[in-house]
Amino acid sequence: MGKINIGRVIVGGLVAGLFINVAESLLNLVMIADRMELVYRELNLPQPSGATIALFIVLGFLLGTLTVWLYAAIRPRFGPGPKTAILTALFVWLFAYLWPALGDALLGILDADLLVFVSVWGMFEILAASVAGAWFYKEAGE
């Protein structure tokens, strides 16, 4: 069992992060934009600023990198390939997408149908990101 190839984690993480950021942009700027504007108004919150959006973009790349790092960490036990990338994605989805959505549901911040939609969207988003990022990950010497 070799060391994790950090350079390839970063490359794969940037690819995965790009998938996440494109999917999140499509979700928030097209798919649910009107509903979120209503939510902000109902909760008396300002629309996200440019700085907030920039931070979300950075966090998208960070989540992509952490996803590929997790793939690299479990790869020796589960083997390289899409099955391990999917397992990684489901784990990340549970803690980075579903868990926070459940918190929003319990607090009554968003409607249940919107939470289901964004959670399912997020599952496909992280599945695609994880498989794409894992494609670029190789152990040293491979």
MDTraj code that builds the backbone (N, CA, C; nanometers):
import mdtraj as md
import numpy as np

residues = "MET GLY LYS ILE ASN ILE GLY ARG VAL ILE VAL GLY GLY LEU VAL ALA GLY LEU PHE ILE ASN VAL ALA GLU SER LEU LEU ASN LEU VAL MET ILE ALA ASP ARG MET GLU LEU VAL TYR ARG GLU LEU ASN LEU PRO GLN PRO SER GLY ALA THR ILE ALA LEU PHE ILE VAL LEU GLY PHE LEU LEU GLY THR LEU THR VAL TRP LEU TYR ALA ALA ILE ARG PRO ARG PHE GLY PRO GLY PRO LYS THR ALA ILE LEU THR ALA LEU PHE VAL TRP LEU PHE ALA TYR LEU TRP PRO ALA LEU GLY ASP ALA LEU LEU GLY ILE LEU ASP ALA ASP LEU LEU VAL PHE VAL SER VAL TRP GLY MET PHE GLU ILE LEU ALA ALA SER VAL ALA GLY ALA TRP PHE TYR LYS GLU ALA GLY GLU".split()
xyz = np.array([
    [0.0849, -0.1170, 0.0000],
    [0.0000, 0.0000, 0.0000],
    [0.0893, 0.1232, 0.0000],
    [0.0870, 0.1982, -0.1110],
    [0.1715, 0.3153, -0.1242],
    [0.1077, 0.4392, -0.0653],
    [0.1846, 0.5446, -0.0723],
    [0.1338, 0.6732, -0.0249],
    [0.0364, 0.7313, -0.1261],
    [-0.0499, 0.8196, -0.0759],
    [-0.1442, 0.8885, -0.1634],
    [-0.0663, 0.9856, -0.2516],
    [-0.0960, 0.9842, -0.3796],
    [-0.0331, 1.0719, -0.4775],
    [-0.1028, 1.2087, -0.4715],
    [-0.0477, 1.2977, -0.3909],
    [-0.1112, 1.4278, -0.3645],
    [-0.1270, 1.5102, -0.4925],
    [-0.0297, 1.5055, -0.5803],
    [-0.0404, 1.5797, -0.7060],
    [-0.1615, 1.5369, -0.7868],
    [-0.1854, 1.4062, -0.7928],
    [-0.3002, 1.3544, -0.8668],
    [-0.4306, 1.3799, -0.7915],
    [-0.4250, 1.3844, -0.6589],
    [-0.5438, 1.4219, -0.5809],
    [-0.5843, 1.5641, -0.6174],
    [-0.4869, 1.6521, -0.6280],
    [-0.5166, 1.7920, -0.6602],
    [-0.5736, 1.8035, -0.8016],
    [-0.5126, 1.7337, -0.8978],
    [-0.5635, 1.7381, -1.0357],
    [-0.7055, 1.6830, -1.0413],
    [-0.7250, 1.5640, -0.9847],
    [-0.8586, 1.5048, -0.9830],
    [-0.9573, 1.5895, -0.9042],
    [-0.9090, 1.6503, -0.7957],
    [-0.9939, 1.7358, -0.7136],
    [-1.0391, 1.8606, -0.7873],
    [-0.9511, 1.9173, -0.8678],
    [-0.9898, 2.0338, -0.9477],
    [-1.0937, 1.9957, -1.0525],
    [-1.0783, 1.8782, -1.1120],
    [-1.1771, 1.8300, -1.2092],
    [-1.3109, 1.8072, -1.1390],
    [-1.3071, 1.7382, -1.0248],
    [-1.4298, 1.7132, -0.9489],
    [-1.4926, 1.8451, -0.9042],
    [-1.4103, 1.9377, -0.8582],
    [-1.4603, 2.0684, -0.8160],
    [-1.5242, 2.1451, -0.9293],
    [-1.4690, 2.1315, -1.0485],
    [-1.5288, 2.1965, -1.1653],
    [-1.6685, 2.1392, -1.1915],
    [-1.6818, 2.0076, -1.1834],
    [-1.8132, 1.9446, -1.1982],
    [-1.9102, 1.9992, -1.0935],
    [-1.8651, 2.0048, -0.9686],
    [-1.9507, 2.0533, -0.8601],
    [-1.9926, 2.1977, -0.8853],
    [-1.8981, 2.2827, -0.9212],
    [-1.9294, 2.4245, -0.9405],
    [-2.0205, 2.4489, -1.0601],
    [-2.0012, 2.3743, -1.1686],
    [-2.0894, 2.3894, -1.2847],
    [-2.2303, 2.3433, -1.2487],
    [-2.2401, 2.2291, -1.1811],
    [-2.3715, 2.1775, -1.1424],
    [-2.4414, 2.2710, -1.0432],
    [-2.3670, 2.3234, -0.9467],
    [-2.4256, 2.4158, -0.8493],
    [-2.4691, 2.5461, -0.9158],
    [-2.3921, 2.5929, -1.0130],
    [-2.4314, 2.7146, -1.0855],
    [-2.5603, 2.6913, -1.1622],
    [-2.5689, 2.5785, -1.2312],
    [-2.6906, 2.5454, -1.3050],
    [-2.8099, 2.5330, -1.2095],
    [-2.7884, 2.4667, -1.0982],
    [-2.8951, 2.4498, -0.9988],
    [-2.9427, 2.5855, -0.9468],
    [-2.8489, 2.6666, -0.8994],
    [-2.8857, 2.7900, -0.8292],
    [-2.9206, 2.9063, -0.9201],
    [-2.8651, 2.9094, -1.0406],
    [-2.8925, 3.0215, -1.1301],
    [-3.0059, 2.9942, -1.2280],
    [-3.0392, 2.8658, -1.2461],
    [-3.1424, 2.8314, -1.3434],
    [-3.2566, 2.7533, -1.2784],
    [-3.2238, 2.6391, -1.2197],
    [-3.3265, 2.5444, -1.1754],
    [-3.4096, 2.5960, -1.0571],
    [-3.3469, 2.6542, -0.9570],
    [-3.4221, 2.6948, -0.8370],
    [-3.4073, 2.8433, -0.8045],
    [-3.3614, 2.9214, -0.8980],
    [-3.3347, 3.0640, -0.8716],
    [-3.4579, 3.1367, -0.8193],
    [-3.5713, 3.1190, -0.8850],
    [-3.6925, 3.1901, -0.8429],
    [-3.7378, 3.1464, -0.7032],
    [-3.7300, 3.0170, -0.6770],
    [-3.7734, 2.9673, -0.5456],
    [-3.6814, 3.0168, -0.4351],
    [-3.5505, 3.0219, -0.4625],
    [-3.4575, 3.0690, -0.3605],
    [-3.4735, 3.2188, -0.3365],
    [-3.5046, 3.2934, -0.4401],
    [-3.5300, 3.4368, -0.4212],
    [-3.6486, 3.4570, -0.3267],
    [-3.7508, 3.3743, -0.3434],
    [-3.8668, 3.3801, -0.2541],
    [-3.8282, 3.3413, -0.1112],
    [-3.7459, 3.2401, -0.0962],
    [-3.7011, 3.1968, 0.0368],
    [-3.6235, 3.3091, 0.1050],
    [-3.5317, 3.3731, 0.0323],
    [-3.4546, 3.4838, 0.0912],
    [-3.5481, 3.5953, 0.1370],
    [-3.6473, 3.6247, 0.0540],
    [-3.7418, 3.7311, 0.0879],
    [-3.8238, 3.6926, 0.2115],
    [-3.8733, 3.5682, 0.2159],
    [-3.9545, 3.5227, 0.3293],
    [-3.8746, 3.5224, 0.4597],
    [-3.7457, 3.4887, 0.4510],
    [-3.6610, 3.4843, 0.5702],
    [-3.5935, 3.6184, 0.5989],
    [-3.6244, 3.7186, 0.5154],
    [-3.5671, 3.8518, 0.5303],
    [-3.4138, 3.8479, 0.5259],
    [-3.3622, 3.7728, 0.4285],
    [-3.2177, 3.7599, 0.4097],
    [-3.1767, 3.8282, 0.2802],
    [-3.0569, 3.8847, 0.2756],
    [-3.0106, 3.9431, 0.1498],
    [-2.9699, 3.8338, 0.0510],
    [-2.9746, 3.8684, -0.0765],
    [-2.9237, 3.7772, -0.1789],
    [-2.7733, 3.7578, -0.1548],
    [-2.7182, 3.6400, -0.1879],
    [-2.5749, 3.6187, -0.1688],
    [-2.4919, 3.7219, -0.2454],
    [-2.3894, 3.7734, -0.1795],
    [-2.3015, 3.8726, -0.2420],
    [-2.1988, 3.8029, -0.3310],
    [-2.1249, 3.8824, -0.4052],
    [-2.0179, 3.8285, -0.4891],
    [-1.9135, 3.7555, -0.4059],
    [-1.8827, 3.8088, -0.2884],
    [-1.7846, 3.7446, -0.2005],
    [-1.8355, 3.6092, -0.1511],
    [-1.9644, 3.6018, -0.1213],
    [-2.0231, 3.4762, -0.0762],
    [-2.0186, 3.3728, -0.1887],
    [-2.0528, 3.4152, -0.3089],
    [-2.0499, 3.3248, -0.4236],
    [-1.9069, 3.2778, -0.4496],
    [-1.8098, 3.3681, -0.4395],
    [-1.6695, 3.3293, -0.4575],
    [-1.6278, 3.2256, -0.3539],
    [-1.6718, 3.2426, -0.2314],
    [-1.6406, 3.1456, -0.1265],
    [-1.7038, 3.0099, -0.1572],
    [-1.8266, 3.0096, -0.2071],
    [-1.8899, 2.8831, -0.2454],
    [-1.8125, 2.8140, -0.3584],
    [-1.7586, 2.8912, -0.4504],
    [-1.6793, 2.8330, -0.5587],
    [-1.5533, 2.7679, -0.5021],
    [-1.4857, 2.8376, -0.4124],
    [-1.3669, 2.7804, -0.3472],
    [-1.4044, 2.6534, -0.2716],
    [-1.5165, 2.6574, -0.2000],
    [-1.5615, 2.5395, -0.1249],
    [-1.5969, 2.4241, -0.2182],
    [-1.6479, 2.4541, -0.3376],
    [-1.6756, 2.3494, -0.4363],
    [-1.5482, 2.2782, -0.4786],
    [-1.4428, 2.3555, -0.5032],
    [-1.3145, 2.2940, -0.5386],
    [-1.2556, 2.2173, -0.4202],
    [-1.2727, 2.2702, -0.3011],
    [-1.2250, 2.1997, -0.1824],
    [-1.3004, 2.0673, -0.1633],
    [-1.4318, 2.0691, -0.1808],
    [-1.5097, 1.9459, -0.1686],
    [-1.4685, 1.8450, -0.2755],
    [-1.4432, 1.8927, -0.3965],
    [-1.3949, 1.8023, -0.5023],
    [-1.2618, 1.7400, -0.4651],
    [-1.1719, 1.8190, -0.4103],
    [-1.0405, 1.7688, -0.3706],
    [-1.0525, 1.6705, -0.2553],
    [-1.1353, 1.7005, -0.1572],
    [-1.1551, 1.6072, -0.0458],
    [-1.2197, 1.4771, -0.0925],
    [-1.3070, 1.4861, -0.1905],
    [-1.3699, 1.3659, -0.2455],
    [-1.2659, 1.2766, -0.3122],
    [-1.1785, 1.3345, -0.3913],
    [-1.0751, 1.2549, -0.4579],
    [-0.9740, 1.2031, -0.3557],
    [-0.9451, 1.2806, -0.2532],
    [-0.8559, 1.2316, -0.1476],
    [-0.9178, 1.1093, -0.0789],
    [-1.0478, 1.1154, -0.0503],
    [-1.1146, 1.0010, 0.0117],
    [-1.1121, 0.8803, -0.0822],
    [-1.1355, 0.9034, -0.2106],
    [-1.1251, 0.7955, -0.3093],
    [-0.9861, 0.7321, -0.3033],
    [-0.8830, 0.8159, -0.3010],
    [-0.7455, 0.7651, -0.2954],
    [-0.7201, 0.6879, -0.1659],
    [-0.7808, 0.7322, -0.0583],
    [-0.7597, 0.6675, 0.0711],
    [-0.8258, 0.5301, 0.0780],
    [-0.9438, 0.5139, 0.0164],
    [-1.0122, 0.3846, 0.0249],
    [-0.9815, 0.2942, -0.0937],
    [-0.9185, 0.3474, -0.1952],
    [-0.8866, 0.2721, -0.3168],
    [-0.8066, 0.1443, -0.2906],
    [-0.7068, 0.1443, -0.2002],
    [-0.6338, 0.0192, -0.1764],
    [-0.7236, -0.0931, -0.1209],
    [-0.8237, -0.0588, -0.0461],
    [-0.9129, -0.1606, 0.0113],
    [-1.0208, -0.2046, -0.0865],
    [-1.0788, -0.1103, -0.1621],
    [-1.1921, -0.1404, -0.2500],
    [-1.1544, -0.1538, -0.3970],
    [-1.0315, -0.1180, -0.4322],
    [-0.9863, -0.1293, -0.5701],
    [-1.0117, -0.0026, -0.6490],
    [-0.9318, 0.0192, -0.7519],
    [-0.9501, 0.1376, -0.8357],
    [-1.0727, 0.1226, -0.9255],
    [-1.1283, 0.2347, -0.9644],
    [-1.2359, 0.2320, -1.0625],
    [-1.3636, 0.2983, -1.0186],
    [-1.4638, 0.2912, -1.1069],
    [-1.5895, 0.3620, -1.0836],
    [-1.6666, 0.3137, -0.9606],
    [-1.6603, 0.1847, -0.9286],
    [-1.7350, 0.1374, -0.8109],
    [-1.6853, 0.2056, -0.6840],
    [-1.5550, 0.2181, -0.6706],
    [-1.4994, 0.2846, -0.5532],
    [-1.5304, 0.4345, -0.5566],
    [-1.5276, 0.4947, -0.6754],
    [-1.5630, 0.6367, -0.6877],
    [-1.7091, 0.6594, -0.6499],
    [-1.7968, 0.5670, -0.6868],
    [-1.9388, 0.5788, -0.6517],
    [-1.9574, 0.5623, -0.5015],
    [-1.8884, 0.4661, -0.4419],
    [-1.8947, 0.4483, -0.2968],
    [-1.8473, 0.5755, -0.2256],
    [-1.7386, 0.6324, -0.2740],
    [-1.6874, 0.7577, -0.2192],
    [-1.7923, 0.8682, -0.2305],
    [-1.8533, 0.8795, -0.3484],
    [-1.9533, 0.9838, -0.3716],
    [-2.0722, 0.9688, -0.2772],
    [-2.1162, 0.8459, -0.2561],
    [-2.2309, 0.8256, -0.1672],
    [-2.1974, 0.8650, -0.0239],
    [-2.0763, 0.8370, 0.0193],
    [-2.0327, 0.8772, 0.1526],
    [-2.0283, 1.0302, 0.1639],
    [-1.9693, 1.0947, 0.0644],
    [-1.9605, 1.2414, 0.0657],
    [-2.1002, 1.3014, 0.0579],
    [-2.1865, 1.2450, -0.0259],
    [-2.3232, 1.2957, -0.0390],
    [-2.3963, 1.2890, 0.0949],
    [-2.3784, 1.1794, 0.1665],
    [-2.4458, 1.1629, 0.2951],
    [-2.4089, 1.2751, 0.3920],
    [-2.2804, 1.3082, 0.3994],
    [-2.2363, 1.4059, 0.4989],
    [-2.2293, 1.5498, 0.4478],
    [-2.2109, 1.5710, 0.3184],
    [-2.1979, 1.7077, 0.2673],
    [-2.3261, 1.7600, 0.2026],
    [-2.4174, 1.6706, 0.1685],
    [-2.5403, 1.7127, 0.1022],
    [-2.6646, 1.6762, 0.1844],
    [-2.6812, 1.5477, 0.2131],
    [-2.8031, 1.5035, 0.2792],
    [-2.8113, 1.5504, 0.4243],
    [-2.7041, 1.5375, 0.4981],
    [-2.7042, 1.5772, 0.6398],
    [-2.7435, 1.7244, 0.6577],
    [-2.6807, 1.8176, 0.5843],
    [-2.7225, 1.9580, 0.5976],
    [-2.8666, 1.9809, 0.5516],
    [-2.9110, 1.9081, 0.4486],
    [-3.0487, 1.9239, 0.4018],
    [-3.1469, 1.8790, 0.5095],
    [-3.1134, 1.7732, 0.5800],
    [-3.1997, 1.7288, 0.6896],
    [-3.2068, 1.8349, 0.7994],
    [-3.0949, 1.9003, 0.8255],
    [-3.0948, 2.0105, 0.9224],
    [-3.1860, 2.1229, 0.8774],
    [-3.1785, 2.1588, 0.7492],
    [-3.2676, 2.2630, 0.6955],
    [-3.4135, 2.2211, 0.7066],
    [-3.4402, 2.0921, 0.6838],
    [-3.5776, 2.0420, 0.6940],
    [-3.6277, 2.0514, 0.8377],
    [-3.5437, 2.0104, 0.9313],
    [-3.5842, 2.0144, 1.0719],
    [-3.6086, 2.1568, 1.1197],
    [-3.5327, 2.2511, 1.0669],
    [-3.5494, 2.3910, 1.1049],
    [-3.6606, 2.4602, 1.0270],
    [-3.7133, 2.3919, 0.9264],
    [-3.8206, 2.4493, 0.8458],
    [-3.7746, 2.5603, 0.7542],
    [-3.6485, 2.5596, 0.7173],
    [-3.5938, 2.6663, 0.6332],
    [-3.6424, 2.6542, 0.4891],
    [-3.6474, 2.5313, 0.4376],
    [-3.6889, 2.5090, 0.2992],
    [-3.8036, 2.4088, 0.2951],
    [-3.8853, 2.4180, 0.1916],
    [-3.9934, 2.3219, 0.1705],
    [-3.9359, 2.1833, 0.1467],
    [-4.0117, 2.0816, 0.1853],
    [-3.9668, 1.9433, 0.1692],
    [-3.9406, 1.9090, 0.0231],
    [-4.0270, 1.9543, -0.0680],
    [-4.0070, 1.9200, -0.2089],
    [-3.8802, 1.9839, -0.2650],
    [-3.8482, 2.1040, -0.2205],
    [-3.7247, 2.1687, -0.2643],
    [-3.6033, 2.0961, -0.2065],
    [-3.6121, 2.0554, -0.0810],
    [-3.5018, 1.9816, -0.0184],
    [-3.4784, 1.8479, -0.0872],
    [-3.5848, 1.7799, -0.1233],
    [-3.5699, 1.6531, -0.1958],
    [-3.5046, 1.6792, -0.3307],
    [-3.5507, 1.7817, -0.4004],
    [-3.4949, 1.8128, -0.5319],
    [-3.3457, 1.8427, -0.5240],
    [-3.3061, 1.9315, -0.4319],
    [-3.1642, 1.9681, -0.4245],
    [-3.0795, 1.8517, -0.3719],
    [-3.1371, 1.7663, -0.2888],
    [-3.0621, 1.6503, -0.2390],
    [-3.0385, 1.5484, -0.3501],
    [-3.1414, 1.5225, -0.4302],
    [-3.1252, 1.4296, -0.5428],
    [-3.0305, 1.4895, -0.6457],
    [-3.0452, 1.6178, -0.6731],
    [-2.9542, 1.6874, -0.7645],
    [-2.8100, 1.6714, -0.7140],
    [-2.7915, 1.6960, -0.5849],
    [-2.6587, 1.6854, -0.5255],
    [-2.6016, 1.5451, -0.5346],
    [-2.6877, 1.4431, -0.5247],
    [-2.6389, 1.3056, -0.5360],
    [-2.5813, 1.2819, -0.6752],
    [-2.6540, 1.3232, -0.7784],
    [-2.6025, 1.3046, -0.9139],
    [-2.4802, 1.3924, -0.9399],
    [-2.4813, 1.5109, -0.8818],
    [-2.3682, 1.6026, -0.8953],
    [-2.2404, 1.5415, -0.8391],
    [-2.2468, 1.4893, -0.7165],
    [-2.1264, 1.4357, -0.6527],
    [-2.0877, 1.3018, -0.7141],
    [-2.1850, 1.2237, -0.7625],
    [-2.1507, 1.0999, -0.8339],
    [-2.0676, 1.1311, -0.9577],
    [-2.1138, 1.2263, -1.0379],
    [-2.0403, 1.2644, -1.1591],
    [-1.9039, 1.3222, -1.1238],
    [-1.9001, 1.4074, -1.0232],
    [-1.7742, 1.4706, -0.9829],
    [-1.6742, 1.3663, -0.9325],
    [-1.7208, 1.2722, -0.8530],
    [-1.6322, 1.1708, -0.7967],
    [-1.5760, 1.0791, -0.9047],
    [-1.6603, 1.0339, -0.9945],
    [-1.6135, 0.9462, -1.1028],
    [-1.5150, 1.0222, -1.1927],
    [-1.5475, 1.1472, -1.2242],
    [-1.4569, 1.2273, -1.3083],
    [-1.3235, 1.2517, -1.2378],
    [-1.3289, 1.2890, -1.1112],
    [-1.2051, 1.3140, -1.0375],
    [-1.1227, 1.1883, -1.0196],
    [-1.1886, 1.0759, -0.9931],
    [-1.1181, 0.9485, -0.9756],
    [-1.0501, 0.9044, -1.1041],
    [-1.1071, 0.9406, -1.2170],
    [-1.0489, 0.9073, -1.3478],
    [-0.9061, 0.9621, -1.3588],
    [-0.8826, 1.0756, -1.2956],
    [-0.7517, 1.1398, -1.3027],
    [-0.6561, 1.0949, -1.1930],
    [-0.7036, 1.0167, -1.0971],
    [-0.6176, 0.9737, -0.9877],
    [-0.5466, 0.8445, -1.0243],
    [-0.4155, 0.8433, -1.0074],
    [-0.3335, 0.7240, -1.0246],
    [-0.2327, 0.7217, -0.9101],
    [-0.2005, 0.6020, -0.8644],
    [-0.0950, 0.5879, -0.7650],
    [0.0393, 0.6144, -0.8327],
    [0.1384, 0.6543, -0.7552],
    [0.2727, 0.6761, -0.8087],
    [0.3212, 0.5444, -0.8699],
    [0.3748, 0.5504, -0.9885],
    [0.4276, 0.4308, -1.0544],
    [0.3285, 0.3595, -1.1435],
    [0.2026, 0.4046, -1.1483],
    [0.1039, 0.3391, -1.2360],
    [0.1156, 0.3906, -1.3770],
])
top = md.Topology()
chain = top.add_chain()
for i, resn in enumerate(residues, 1):
    res = top.add_residue(resn, chain, resSeq=i)
    for name in ("N", "CA", "C"):
        top.add_atom(name, md.element.get_by_symbol(name[0]), res)
traj = md.Trajectory(xyz[None], top)
